[in-house]
């Protein structure tokens, strides 16, 4: 799936940013803790298809939580 597309998509519930799950099988909304599946390279952005992200599931990257950007990296030394 094209990373430029991920940057354009938002959570259908809260309109917040999404990031790609490490295995690349879902788009995660950190605010709502929901995972929207990616099937055959196509994100399924339906609330009825979303799954809850539990604390013991794959962690949401800190960069996504801090910046709200899907592919962001956080440099602790940056001013």
Secondary structure, DSSP 8 states (H G I E B T S, - for coil): --HHHHHH-B-TTT--B-EE-TTSSEEEETTTTEEEEEETTEE---GGG-EE--TTSS---HHHHHH--TT----TT--
